[in-house]
C-alpha cells in the first residue's frame, strides 16, 4: 500500500477541499500545519481516516505536531504503527 499516496489523496479530497488551495499534489516535506492545509479539526478527521484505512490505533499522546507536520512524517508514523 502506498501510504503517502493514500494520505495525500485524502488530504486533498477531504480535508483541504474546503480551503480551495488549487493544489493537485502535496510535496512530501511541505509543512501541512503552517501552510494551513490541516488544522485541529482536520487532524481529528485524518486520525479517524488513518485508523480505518491502515488498521492502526492512534493514542491521544501521539497527536503531536511532529507526527502531522508533513506527508513524510505522517507516512513514517503510520508505517511505524502498522509494524507494531
Phi and psi in radians as a Rosetta constraint file:
Dihedral C 1 N 2 CA 2 C 2 CIRCULARHARMONIC -1.490 0.35
Dihedral N 2 CA 2 C 2 N 3 CIRCULARHARMONIC 1.638 0.35
Dihedral C 2 N 3 CA 3 C 3 CIRCULARHARMONIC -1.072 0.35
Dihedral N 3 CA 3 C 3 N 4 CIRCULARHARMONIC -0.859 0.35
Dihedral C 3 N 4 CA 4 C 4 CIRCULARHARMONIC -1.052 0.35
Dihedral N 4 CA 4 C 4 N 5 CIRCULARHARMONIC -0.748 0.35
Dihedral C 4 N 5 CA 5 C 5 CIRCULARHARMONIC -1.076 0.35
Dihedral N 5 CA 5 C 5 N 6 CIRCULARHARMONIC -0.759 0.35
Dihedral C 5 N 6 CA 6 C 6 CIRCULARHARMONIC -1.112 0.35
Dihedral N 6 CA 6 C 6 N 7 CIRCULARHARMONIC -0.775 0.35
Dihedral C 6 N 7 CA 7 C 7 CIRCULARHARMONIC -1.141 0.35
Dihedral N 7 CA 7 C 7 N 8 CIRCULARHARMONIC -0.763 0.35
Dihedral C 7 N 8 CA 8 C 8 CIRCULARHARMONIC -1.086 0.35
Dihedral N 8 CA 8 C 8 N 9 CIRCULARHARMONIC -0.800 0.35
Dihedral C 8 N 9 CA 9 C 9 CIRCULARHARMONIC -1.043 0.35
Dihedral N 9 CA 9 C 9 N 10 CIRCULARHARMONIC -0.785 0.35
Dihedral C 9 N 10 CA 10 C 10 CIRCULARHARMONIC -1.110 0.35
Dihedral N 10 CA 10 C 10 N 11 CIRCULARHARMONIC -0.811 0.35
Dihedral C 10 N 11 CA 11 C 11 CIRCULARHARMONIC -1.057 0.35
Dihedral N 11 CA 11 C 11 N 12 CIRCULARHARMONIC -0.748 0.35
Dihedral C 11 N 12 CA 12 C 12 CIRCULARHARMONIC -1.272 0.35
Dihedral N 12 CA 12 C 12 N 13 CIRCULARHARMONIC -0.564 0.35
Dihedral C 12 N 13 CA 13 C 13 CIRCULARHARMONIC -1.684 0.35
Dihedral N 13 CA 13 C 13 N 14 CIRCULARHARMONIC -0.428 0.35
Dihedral C 13 N 14 CA 14 C 14 CIRCULARHARMONIC -2.028 0.35
Dihedral N 14 CA 14 C 14 N 15 CIRCULARHARMONIC -0.552 0.35
Dihedral C 14 N 15 CA 15 C 15 CIRCULARHARMONIC -1.777 0.35
Dihedral N 15 CA 15 C 15 N 16 CIRCULARHARMONIC -0.960 0.35
Dihedral C 15 N 16 CA 16 C 16 CIRCULARHARMONIC -1.421 0.35
Dihedral N 16 CA 16 C 16 N 17 CIRCULARHARMONIC -0.129 0.35
Dihedral C 16 N 17 CA 17 C 17 CIRCULARHARMONIC -1.026 0.35
Dihedral N 17 CA 17 C 17 N 18 CIRCULARHARMONIC -0.645 0.35
Dihedral C 17 N 18 CA 18 C 18 CIRCULARHARMONIC -1.193 0.35
Dihedral N 18 CA 18 C 18 N 19 CIRCULARHARMONIC -0.330 0.35
Dihedral C 18 N 19 CA 19 C 19 CIRCULARHARMONIC -1.544 0.35
Dihedral N 19 CA 19 C 19 N 20 CIRCULARHARMONIC -0.240 0.35
Dihedral C 19 N 20 CA 20 C 20 CIRCULARHARMONIC 0.875 0.35
Dihedral N 20 CA 20 C 20 N 21 CIRCULARHARMONIC 0.983 0.35
Dihedral C 20 N 21 CA 21 C 21 CIRCULARHARMONIC -1.292 0.35
Dihedral N 21 CA 21 C 21 N 22 CIRCULARHARMONIC -0.323 0.35
Dihedral C 21 N 22 CA 22 C 22 CIRCULARHARMONIC 1.249 0.35
Dihedral N 22 CA 22 C 22 N 23 CIRCULARHARMONIC 0.344 0.35
Dihedral C 22 N 23 CA 23 C 23 CIRCULARHARMONIC -1.692 0.35
Dihedral N 23 CA 23 C 23 N 24 CIRCULARHARMONIC 2.471 0.35
Dihedral C 23 N 24 CA 24 C 24 CIRCULARHARMONIC -1.857 0.35
Dihedral N 24 CA 24 C 24 N 25 CIRCULARHARMONIC -0.182 0.35
Dihedral C 24 N 25 CA 25 C 25 CIRCULARHARMONIC -2.702 0.35
Dihedral N 25 CA 25 C 25 N 26 CIRCULARHARMONIC 2.865 0.35
Dihedral C 25 N 26 CA 26 C 26 CIRCULARHARMONIC -2.180 0.35
Dihedral N 26 CA 26 C 26 N 27 CIRCULARHARMONIC 2.412 0.35
Dihedral C 26 N 27 CA 27 C 27 CIRCULARHARMONIC -1.270 0.35
Dihedral N 27 CA 27 C 27 N 28 CIRCULARHARMONIC 2.506 0.35
Dihedral C 27 N 28 CA 28 C 28 CIRCULARHARMONIC -0.999 0.35
Dihedral N 28 CA 28 C 28 N 29 CIRCULARHARMONIC -0.517 0.35
Dihedral C 28 N 29 CA 29 C 29 CIRCULARHARMONIC -1.820 0.35
Dihedral N 29 CA 29 C 29 N 30 CIRCULARHARMONIC 0.142 0.35
Dihedral C 29 N 30 CA 30 C 30 CIRCULARHARMONIC -1.192 0.35
Dihedral N 30 CA 30 C 30 N 31 CIRCULARHARMONIC 2.301 0.35
Dihedral C 30 N 31 CA 31 C 31 CIRCULARHARMONIC -1.336 0.35
Dihedral N 31 CA 31 C 31 N 32 CIRCULARHARMONIC 1.875 0.35
Dihedral C 31 N 32 CA 32 C 32 CIRCULARHARMONIC -1.234 0.35
Dihedral N 32 CA 32 C 32 N 33 CIRCULARHARMONIC -0.480 0.35
Dihedral C 32 N 33 CA 33 C 33 CIRCULARHARMONIC -1.412 0.35
Dihedral N 33 CA 33 C 33 N 34 CIRCULARHARMONIC -0.897 0.35
Dihedral C 33 N 34 CA 34 C 34 CIRCULARHARMONIC -1.240 0.35
Dihedral N 34 CA 34 C 34 N 35 CIRCULARHARMONIC -0.462 0.35
Dihedral C 34 N 35 CA 35 C 35 CIRCULARHARMONIC -1.361 0.35
Dihedral N 35 CA 35 C 35 N 36 CIRCULARHARMONIC -0.161 0.35
Dihedral C 35 N 36 CA 36 C 36 CIRCULARHARMONIC 1.325 0.35
Dihedral N 36 CA 36 C 36 N 37 CIRCULARHARMONIC 0.305 0.35
Dihedral C 36 N 37 CA 37 C 37 CIRCULARHARMONIC -1.261 0.35
Dihedral N 37 CA 37 C 37 N 38 CIRCULARHARMONIC -0.655 0.35
Dihedral C 37 N 38 CA 38 C 38 CIRCULARHARMONIC -2.238 0.35
Dihedral N 38 CA 38 C 38 N 39 CIRCULARHARMONIC 2.534 0.35
Dihedral C 38 N 39 CA 39 C 39 CIRCULARHARMONIC -2.137 0.35
Dihedral N 39 CA 39 C 39 N 40 CIRCULARHARMONIC -2.919 0.35
Dihedral C 39 N 40 CA 40 C 40 CIRCULARHARMONIC -1.083 0.35
Dihedral N 40 CA 40 C 40 N 41 CIRCULARHARMONIC -0.711 0.35
Dihedral C 40 N 41 CA 41 C 41 CIRCULARHARMONIC -1.167 0.35
Dihedral N 41 CA 41 C 41 N 42 CIRCULARHARMONIC -0.702 0.35
Dihedral C 41 N 42 CA 42 C 42 CIRCULARHARMONIC -1.085 0.35
Dihedral N 42 CA 42 C 42 N 43 CIRCULARHARMONIC -0.643 0.35
Dihedral C 42 N 43 CA 43 C 43 CIRCULARHARMONIC -1.133 0.35
Dihedral N 43 CA 43 C 43 N 44 CIRCULARHARMONIC -0.737 0.35
Dihedral C 43 N 44 CA 44 C 44 CIRCULARHARMONIC -1.098 0.35
Dihedral N 44 CA 44 C 44 N 45 CIRCULARHARMONIC -0.736 0.35
Dihedral C 44 N 45 CA 45 C 45 CIRCULARHARMONIC -1.124 0.35
Dihedral N 45 CA 45 C 45 N 46 CIRCULARHARMONIC -0.706 0.35
Dihedral C 45 N 46 CA 46 C 46 CIRCULARHARMONIC -1.135 0.35
Dihedral N 46 CA 46 C 46 N 47 CIRCULARHARMONIC -0.729 0.35
Dihedral C 46 N 47 CA 47 C 47 CIRCULARHARMONIC -1.055 0.35
Dihedral N 47 CA 47 C 47 N 48 CIRCULARHARMONIC -0.797 0.35
Dihedral C 47 N 48 CA 48 C 48 CIRCULARHARMONIC -1.042 0.35
Dihedral N 48 CA 48 C 48 N 49 CIRCULARHARMONIC -0.765 0.35
Dihedral C 48 N 49 CA 49 C 49 CIRCULARHARMONIC -1.068 0.35
Dihedral N 49 CA 49 C 49 N 50 CIRCULARHARMONIC -0.836 0.35
Dihedral C 49 N 50 CA 50 C 50 CIRCULARHARMONIC -1.101 0.35
Dihedral N 50 CA 50 C 50 N 51 CIRCULARHARMONIC -0.711 0.35
Dihedral C 50 N 51 CA 51 C 51 CIRCULARHARMONIC -1.112 0.35
Dihedral N 51 CA 51 C 51 N 52 CIRCULARHARMONIC -0.705 0.35
Dihedral C 51 N 52 CA 52 C 52 CIRCULARHARMONIC -1.246 0.35
Dihedral N 52 CA 52 C 52 N 53 CIRCULARHARMONIC -0.881 0.35
Dihedral C 52 N 53 CA 53 C 53 CIRCULARHARMONIC -1.307 0.35
Dihedral N 53 CA 53 C 53 N 54 CIRCULARHARMONIC -0.722 0.35
Dihedral C 53 N 54 CA 54 C 54 CIRCULARHARMONIC -1.744 0.35
Dihedral N 54 CA 54 C 54 N 55 CIRCULARHARMONIC -0.073 0.35
Dihedral C 54 N 55 CA 55 C 55 CIRCULARHARMONIC 1.162 0.35
Dihedral N 55 CA 55 C 55 N 56 CIRCULARHARMONIC 0.649 0.35
Dihedral C 55 N 56 CA 56 C 56 CIRCULARHARMONIC -1.984 0.35
Dihedral N 56 CA 56 C 56 N 57 CIRCULARHARMONIC 2.927 0.35
Dihedral C 56 N 57 CA 57 C 57 CIRCULARHARMONIC -2.090 0.35
Dihedral N 57 CA 57 C 57 N 58 CIRCULARHARMONIC 2.116 0.35
Dihedral C 57 N 58 CA 58 C 58 CIRCULARHARMONIC -1.739 0.35
Dihedral N 58 CA 58 C 58 N 59 CIRCULARHARMONIC 2.061 0.35
Dihedral C 58 N 59 CA 59 C 59 CIRCULARHARMONIC -1.397 0.35
Dihedral N 59 CA 59 C 59 N 60 CIRCULARHARMONIC 2.663 0.35
Dihedral C 59 N 60 CA 60 C 60 CIRCULARHARMONIC -0.958 0.35
Dihedral N 60 CA 60 C 60 N 61 CIRCULARHARMONIC -0.682 0.35
Dihedral C 60 N 61 CA 61 C 61 CIRCULARHARMONIC -1.247 0.35
Dihedral N 61 CA 61 C 61 N 62 CIRCULARHARMONIC -0.178 0.35
Dihedral C 61 N 62 CA 62 C 62 CIRCULARHARMONIC -1.577 0.35
Dihedral N 62 CA 62 C 62 N 63 CIRCULARHARMONIC -0.131 0.35
Dihedral C 62 N 63 CA 63 C 63 CIRCULARHARMONIC -1.509 0.35
Dihedral N 63 CA 63 C 63 N 64 CIRCULARHARMONIC 1.392 0.35
Dihedral C 63 N 64 CA 64 C 64 CIRCULARHARMONIC -2.208 0.35
Dihedral N 64 CA 64 C 64 N 65 CIRCULARHARMONIC 2.692 0.35
Dihedral C 64 N 65 CA 65 C 65 CIRCULARHARMONIC -0.917 0.35
Dihedral N 65 CA 65 C 65 N 66 CIRCULARHARMONIC -0.658 0.35
Dihedral C 65 N 66 CA 66 C 66 CIRCULARHARMONIC -1.033 0.35
Dihedral N 66 CA 66 C 66 N 67 CIRCULARHARMONIC -0.570 0.35
Dihedral C 66 N 67 CA 67 C 67 CIRCULARHARMONIC -1.440 0.35
Dihedral N 67 CA 67 C 67 N 68 CIRCULARHARMONIC -0.285 0.35
Dihedral C 67 N 68 CA 68 C 68 CIRCULARHARMONIC -2.110 0.35
Dihedral N 68 CA 68 C 68 N 69 CIRCULARHARMONIC 0.149 0.35
Dihedral C 68 N 69 CA 69 C 69 CIRCULARHARMONIC -1.245 0.35
Dihedral N 69 CA 69 C 69 N 70 CIRCULARHARMONIC -0.712 0.35
Dihedral C 69 N 70 CA 70 C 70 CIRCULARHARMONIC -2.375 0.35
Dihedral N 70 CA 70 C 70 N 71 CIRCULARHARMONIC 2.862 0.35
Dihedral C 70 N 71 CA 71 C 71 CIRCULARHARMONIC -1.042 0.35
Dihedral N 71 CA 71 C 71 N 72 CIRCULARHARMONIC -0.703 0.35
Dihedral C 71 N 72 CA 72 C 72 CIRCULARHARMONIC -1.073 0.35
Dihedral N 72 CA 72 C 72 N 73 CIRCULARHARMONIC -0.795 0.35
Dihedral C 72 N 73 CA 73 C 73 CIRCULARHARMONIC -1.121 0.35
Dihedral N 73 CA 73 C 73 N 74 CIRCULARHARMONIC -0.708 0.35
Dihedral C 73 N 74 CA 74 C 74 CIRCULARHARMONIC -1.074 0.35
Dihedral N 74 CA 74 C 74 N 75 CIRCULARHARMONIC -0.813 0.35
Dihedral C 74 N 75 CA 75 C 75 CIRCULARHARMONIC -1.108 0.35
Dihedral N 75 CA 75 C 75 N 76 CIRCULARHARMONIC -0.745 0.35
Dihedral C 75 N 76 CA 76 C 76 CIRCULARHARMONIC -1.096 0.35
Dihedral N 76 CA 76 C 76 N 77 CIRCULARHARMONIC -0.709 0.35
Dihedral C 76 N 77 CA 77 C 77 CIRCULARHARMONIC -1.077 0.35
Dihedral N 77 CA 77 C 77 N 78 CIRCULARHARMONIC -0.850 0.35
Dihedral C 77 N 78 CA 78 C 78 CIRCULARHARMONIC -1.081 0.35
Dihedral N 78 CA 78 C 78 N 79 CIRCULARHARMONIC -0.815 0.35
Dihedral C 78 N 79 CA 79 C 79 CIRCULARHARMONIC -1.092 0.35
Dihedral N 79 CA 79 C 79 N 80 CIRCULARHARMONIC -0.646 0.35
Dihedral C 79 N 80 CA 80 C 80 CIRCULARHARMONIC -1.147 0.35
Dihedral N 80 CA 80 C 80 N 81 CIRCULARHARMONIC -0.719 0.35
Dihedral C 80 N 81 CA 81 C 81 CIRCULARHARMONIC -1.200 0.35
Dihedral N 81 CA 81 C 81 N 82 CIRCULARHARMONIC -0.651 0.35
Dihedral C 81 N 82 CA 82 C 82 CIRCULARHARMONIC -1.148 0.35
Dihedral N 82 CA 82 C 82 N 83 CIRCULARHARMONIC -0.635 0.35
Dihedral C 82 N 83 CA 83 C 83 CIRCULARHARMONIC -1.243 0.35
Dihedral N 83 CA 83 C 83 N 84 CIRCULARHARMONIC -0.350 0.35
